[in-house]
Amino acid sequence: MITHREIRVIDEDKKPLGVMSASEALVVARQRGLDLVEIAPQAQPPVCRVMDYGKFLYELHKRDHEAKRHQKQALLKEIKFRPKISVHDYDFKLKHVRRFLEEGNKVKITIMLRGRERSRPEMGQQVLLRILEDVGPLGHQDGDVRKQDWAVSALLVPVKAGGKDAKAKVSSGSPKEVQGHGEEKDLPQEGQ
């Protein structure tokens, strides 16, 4: 509902049609089988455009959907451990923790306590510290360790590549000097 007496009209190809009354602009839009949409009500005179409003809304929705589709959403994954976990189970679950962190997801580590284990939550904290140590440069703890009567838990977040939290990778072996054309030459180590 356009209430202004005179409006500046733009056609569907974004070419100006000039200043005319709202009723004349509405007639032009109806002749073309399109809608008259007010796009700049603050301008003097207000600017209206002749367009297919339904198609415009559809393209806007489609553009928003495409933008959301290309966004990476960090998910929260949870892995549960026990204080008396076997070596194989620990390694298997740790592999999942590493994979989740590499994918950019947050990981909630929960050490579940049962029976007499509830009276010794430090056993759960030891497992949690071991996990943090084994995860190493892939992630770090976010916030404090959360203690409940039945569990000890912590949240791990991935380390951003190239960020200030990222640790430098150390290469093993003897240091090498790169010469022209990609040739490498062994450098003498300290004390030789």
MIKEVO-128585 format. One record per residue (C-alpha): x, y, z; chain. Coordinates in nm, 4 decimals. Example, Ala and Ser with C-alpha at 12.3 -4.5 7.8 and 13.67 -1.06 7.14 Angstrom:
// residues 2
((1.2300, -0.4500, 0.7800), "A"),
((1.3670, -0.1060, 0.7140), "A"),
//
This chain:
// residues 192
((0.0000, 0.0000, 0.0000), "A"),
((0.1820, 0.3030, -0.1293), "A"),
((0.0359, 0.6227, 0.0193), "A"),
((0.2599, 0.8867, -0.1451), "A"),
((0.1154, 1.1082, -0.4192), "A"),
((0.4220, 1.1130, -0.6418), "A"),
((0.6837, 0.8439, -0.6667), "A"),
((0.9947, 0.7790, -0.8736), "A"),
((0.9424, 0.4545, -1.0670), "A"),
((1.2051, 0.2063, -1.1860), "A"),
((1.1095, -0.0753, -1.4226), "A"),
((1.2004, -0.4453, -1.3980), "A"),
((1.5248, -0.3888, -1.5947), "A"),
((1.6330, -0.1190, -1.3431), "A"),
((1.5746, 0.1641, -1.5906), "A"),
((1.4063, 0.4813, -1.4597), "A"),
((1.0543, 0.5490, -1.5837), "A"),
((1.0398, 0.8912, -1.4174), "A"),
((0.8257, 1.0557, -1.1502), "A"),
((0.4528, 0.9781, -1.1663), "A"),
((0.1546, 0.9368, -0.9404), "A"),
((0.1086, 0.6141, -0.7472), "A"),
((-0.2058, 0.5258, -0.9447), "A"),
((-0.0248, 0.5700, -1.2799), "A"),
((0.2659, 0.3543, -1.1582), "A"),
((0.0220, 0.0877, -1.0438), "A"),
((-0.1414, 0.0849, -1.3887), "A"),
((0.2037, 0.0424, -1.5522), "A"),
((0.2842, -0.2476, -1.3196), "A"),
((-0.0519, -0.4192, -1.3830), "A"),
((-0.0088, -0.3847, -1.7621), "A"),
((0.3221, -0.5695, -1.7351), "A"),
((0.1707, -0.8318, -1.5030), "A"),
((0.4038, -0.7337, -1.2162), "A"),
((0.3886, -0.5733, -0.8713), "A"),
((0.4777, -0.2218, -0.7567), "A"),
((0.7169, -0.2375, -0.4605), "A"),
((0.8404, 0.0560, -0.2531), "A"),
((1.2172, 0.0181, -0.2131), "A"),
((1.3297, 0.3580, -0.0763), "A"),
((1.0568, 0.5312, 0.1271), "A"),
((1.3006, 0.7892, 0.2733), "A"),
((1.3992, 0.9374, -0.0656), "A"),
((1.2326, 1.2493, -0.2059), "A"),
((1.0212, 1.1461, -0.3927), "A"),
((1.0033, 0.7852, -0.2658), "A"),
((1.1396, 0.5221, -0.5045), "A"),
((0.9234, 0.2287, -0.6188), "A"),
((1.0140, -0.0561, -0.8493), "A"),
((0.8058, -0.2613, -1.0884), "A"),
((0.8966, -0.6250, -1.0198), "A"),
((0.7689, -0.9764, -0.9591), "A"),
((0.7610, -0.9645, -0.5793), "A"),
((0.7057, -1.3395, -0.5372), "A"),
((1.0098, -1.4158, -0.7520), "A"),
((1.2119, -1.1594, -0.5553), "A"),
((1.1212, -1.3260, -0.2230), "A"),
((1.2026, -1.6699, -0.3668), "A"),
((1.5493, -1.5576, -0.4853), "A"),
((1.6157, -1.3894, -0.1513), "A"),
((1.5228, -1.7088, 0.0335), "A"),
((1.7359, -1.9178, -0.2037), "A"),
((2.0376, -1.6871, -0.1534), "A"),
((2.0031, -1.7079, 0.2254), "A"),
((1.9746, -2.0863, 0.2057), "A"),
((2.2924, -2.1092, -0.0068), "A"),
((2.4812, -1.8875, 0.2378), "A"),
((2.3779, -2.1094, 0.5293), "A"),
((2.4714, -2.4212, 0.3368), "A"),
((2.8307, -2.3084, 0.2938), "A"),
((2.8760, -2.2205, 0.6610), "A"),
((3.0667, -2.4620, 0.8808), "A"),
((2.8789, -2.5256, 1.1994), "A"),
((3.0757, -2.6553, 1.4955), "A"),
((2.8900, -2.9379, 1.6606), "A"),
((2.9240, -3.0550, 2.0170), "A"),
((3.0249, -3.4203, 2.0383), "A"),
((3.0426, -3.6125, 2.3643), "A"),
((3.2711, -3.9057, 2.4446), "A"),
((3.2287, -4.0958, 2.7714), "A"),
((3.5172, -4.2620, 2.9517), "A"),
((3.5476, -4.4616, 3.2743), "A"),
((3.8277, -4.4299, 3.5314), "A"),
((3.9301, -4.7969, 3.4897), "A"),
((3.9228, -4.8002, 3.1088), "A"),
((4.1289, -5.0585, 2.9195), "A"),
((4.4145, -4.9485, 2.6950), "A"),
((4.2381, -5.0532, 2.3721), "A"),
((3.9123, -4.8784, 2.4635), "A"),
((4.1048, -4.5659, 2.5607), "A"),
((4.2956, -4.5594, 2.2306), "A"),
((3.9778, -4.6247, 2.0318), "A"),
((3.7872, -4.3392, 2.1991), "A"),
((4.0882, -4.1065, 2.1824), "A"),
((4.1009, -4.1620, 1.8056), "A"),
((3.7398, -4.0397, 1.7854), "A"),
((3.8219, -3.7339, 1.9981), "A"),
((4.1096, -3.6460, 1.7658), "A"),
((3.8934, -3.6924, 1.4558), "A"),
((3.6181, -3.4688, 1.5960), "A"),
((3.8689, -3.1952, 1.6817), "A"),
((4.0292, -3.2177, 1.3355), "A"),
((3.6828, -3.1725, 1.1815), "A"),
((3.6439, -2.8519, 1.3854), "A"),
((3.3874, -2.9819, 1.6352), "A"),
((3.3853, -2.9228, 2.0091), "A"),
((3.4190, -3.2355, 2.2229), "A"),
((3.2775, -3.2840, 2.5715), "A"),
((3.4798, -3.5420, 2.7641), "A"),
((3.2818, -3.7097, 3.0433), "A"),
((3.4438, -3.9501, 3.2883), "A"),
((3.1561, -4.1420, 3.4440), "A"),
((3.1888, -4.2559, 3.8056), "A"),
((2.9977, -4.5484, 3.9559), "A"),
((2.9797, -4.7016, 4.3009), "A"),
((3.2946, -4.6483, 4.5040), "A"),
((3.4475, -4.4420, 4.2251), "A"),
((3.2181, -4.1567, 4.3303), "A"),
((3.4169, -4.1118, 4.6509), "A"),
((3.7388, -4.0670, 4.4449), "A"),
((3.6736, -3.8106, 4.1677), "A"),
((4.0505, -3.7508, 4.1387), "A"),
((4.0658, -4.0799, 3.9433), "A"),
((3.8415, -3.9204, 3.6808), "A"),
((4.0546, -3.6073, 3.6786), "A"),
((4.3656, -3.8190, 3.6130), "A"),
((4.2006, -3.9748, 3.3073), "A"),
((4.0935, -3.6278, 3.1931), "A"),
((4.4489, -3.4920, 3.2256), "A"),
((4.5798, -3.7924, 3.0312), "A"),
((4.3309, -3.7204, 2.7507), "A"),
((4.4291, -3.3523, 2.7393), "A"),
((4.7951, -3.4516, 2.7190), "A"),
((4.7342, -3.7086, 2.4433), "A"),
((4.5191, -3.4743, 2.2341), "A"),
((4.8067, -3.2271, 2.2381), "A"),
((4.8099, -2.9636, 1.9625), "A"),
((4.4661, -3.0525, 1.8223), "A"),
((4.2632, -2.8943, 2.0997), "A"),
((4.2653, -2.7317, 2.4380), "A"),
((4.0359, -2.7172, 2.7369), "A"),
((3.7704, -2.4467, 2.7382), "A"),
((3.6619, -2.3423, 3.0860), "A"),
((3.6987, -2.5333, 3.4087), "A"),
((3.6596, -2.9005, 3.4864), "A"),
((3.3003, -2.9637, 3.5873), "A"),
((3.2519, -3.1967, 3.8826), "A"),
((2.9277, -3.3724, 3.9592), "A"),
((2.8635, -3.6544, 4.2032), "A"),
((2.8482, -3.9072, 3.9176), "A"),
((3.0914, -3.7576, 3.6637), "A"),
((3.3853, -3.5314, 3.5879), "A"),
((3.3689, -3.3479, 3.2557), "A"),
((3.5505, -3.0875, 3.0481), "A"),
((3.4985, -2.9213, 2.7108), "A"),
((3.7691, -2.9395, 2.4434), "A"),
((3.7727, -2.6911, 2.1577), "A"),
((3.9816, -2.7289, 1.8410), "A"),
((4.2896, -2.5155, 1.7967), "A"),
((4.2529, -2.2896, 1.4946), "A"),
((4.5224, -2.3512, 1.2346), "A"),
((4.7667, -2.0630, 1.2189), "A"),
((4.6098, -1.8981, 1.5249), "A"),
((4.7923, -1.7864, 1.8344), "A"),
((4.6926, -2.1105, 2.0092), "A"),
((4.8469, -2.3313, 1.7446), "A"),
((5.1700, -2.5009, 1.8451), "A"),
((5.4572, -2.5144, 1.6002), "A"),
((5.5189, -2.8537, 1.4475), "A"),
((5.8649, -2.9862, 1.5174), "A"),
((6.0242, -3.2027, 1.2496), "A"),
((6.2200, -3.5056, 1.3581), "A"),
((6.5608, -3.5979, 1.2264), "A"),
((6.8618, -3.3857, 1.1540), "A"),
((6.8173, -3.0233, 1.0526), "A"),
((6.8453, -2.9617, 0.6792), "A"),
((6.9286, -2.6552, 0.4770), "A"),
((6.7342, -2.5990, 0.1574), "A"),
((6.9539, -2.4908, -0.1307), "A"),
((6.8494, -2.3741, -0.4747), "A"),
((6.6112, -2.5909, -0.6805), "A"),
((6.4772, -2.7808, -0.3760), "A"),
((6.8031, -2.9621, -0.2916), "A"),
((6.8565, -3.0385, 0.0752), "A"),
((7.1877, -3.0607, 0.2564), "A"),
((7.2438, -3.1982, 0.6088), "A"),
((7.3571, -2.9342, 0.8553), "A"),
((7.6012, -3.0201, 1.1304), "A"),
((7.4285, -3.0692, 1.4639), "A"),
((7.5359, -2.8930, 1.7795), "A"),
((7.8402, -3.0465, 1.9481), "A"),
((7.9902, -3.1895, 1.6239), "A"),
//
